[in-house]
Structure formats: structure tokens, C-alpha cells
């Protein structure tokens, strides 16, 4: 299985907030950063950046590592890839379900009305 719905929920909750998306985008562009360096380029406080980074780490979109006294963050592309694969699997499931529904509807349509 690609992932659980709970894992997808965490990703979607994380990406639902525009400030979190800005933090993620800034981090992706920088490659790596601390809460302080990220806050310097964003219109939010360092404390807000830390809260957003915590949510992004929880959603497995960002990873952290301690270097001396600093905590450095970087993007985990696998989190987005897993979410995209999950969405694709859901879309394929819906496509199959809708194809079956269409076939049932066409098979049960009165003569002369099928194909309209």
C-alpha cells in the first residue's frame, strides 16, 4: 500500500495553510535552513516558522537535524511523492468505479436512449 489515509490527512492539513506552503517553498528554494534564516525571508515571526516547521515535520514533508546548537531543516520530497501517488491511486479507483457505473447505466437504459 502506498500510504494510509491518516498519512495523507497530515500532508493535506500541512499544505492547506498558505503560510506553511510559503515556509515549504522557501525551504525548497534554499535547500536547507534554520527557523531563523527562514523567518528572515518570510512575513511571519520565527516562532510562527517553528510552529509551521513542526507541522511539516509531522507530515513528513520536512526533516530536521541538529548541527551544534542549530536545528537545520530540509525538504523530504518523498512525502509529496507519496501523497501524489496516493491521489493517483484514489483517482484510478474512482475512474474504475465511474466506468462500472456508466456501463450499468448504459446496459439498463431503454432501447433508443443509450448513447444520449
N, C-alpha and C positions, 0 to 999 in steps of 0.2 A: 504494500500500500504506500502511496506517495506521502501521506500525512493524515493526521486526524483533523476533524472539524475544529477542535479546540486550538490546534496549532494555527489553522487558517484564521480563526477568530482573533488571535493575538496579533497576527500580521495586519489584518484589516483594521483592527482597533488602532494599532500603531500608525498606520498610513492614513487614517481618517482625519487626523489633526494636521492642519496646514503648517503649524509651527514645527511639528515633528518631521513632516516631509521636508521642510526647509533645512532642519538640522541634518537629516539624512543626505540631502542633496549637497549641502556644504561639505559634509564629511566625505562623500563620494568624490567630490572635486579636489579636496585637499589630500586624499589618500589616507591620512591619519591626523588625529588632533586630540587635544585635551579639551575639557569643558571650557577652559579659559580662552583658548585660541578660537574655538568655535563661536563662543559668545561675542568675541570681538568683531566678527563679520555678520552678526545677526542682530535684529532689533529687539532682542529679548535678553534678560539677565542671565548671568552664569548659573544661578540657582535654577532657573527655568530650563536651561540647556541640560543640566544634570538630571532633572526630572524626565525630560524627553529622552535622554540617552538611556535612562533606566528602563523606560518602556520599550525602546528599540532593542535593548539587550534582551529583555524578557521575550520579545517577539522573534528573537534570533536573527534580526536584521543587522545588528551591530555586535562586535565583540570588543572586550576590553582587556588590557594587560597593564600590569603595574611595572613602571620603569622608575626605580628610585622612589621619589615622593609623588611622582605624577601617575595618573591613570590615563593611558592613551587608548583612543577608540579608533576602530576602523570598520568598514562595511563588510558584512558577511553576505556575499552575493548569493550563496546557497539558499538563504531564507527567501529571497524574492523568486529564485528559480523554483523552489518547492511550491510556493504559493501559485506561481504561474502554471506549473504542472497540475496542481490541484484544480485550478479553474478550468484548465483544458479538459481534465477528466470529467468534471461536472458538466461541461458543455457537451462533450461527446455522449454522456449519459442522457442528457436532455434531447439531443439530436435523435438518438435511438428511440427514445420514448415518443417523441413527436412523430417520427416516421411510422411507428406502430399505430399511433392514434390516427394518422392520416389514412393508413391502409384500412383500418377498421371502418372509418367514416366512408371511404370510397366503396368498400365492399358491402356496406349496408345502405348506401344511397339508392333511392328508387331509380329504375331504368330511365334513361334520358336525362337524369340530373347529375350523374357522375361526371367529373371533369369541369364543372362550372366553377 
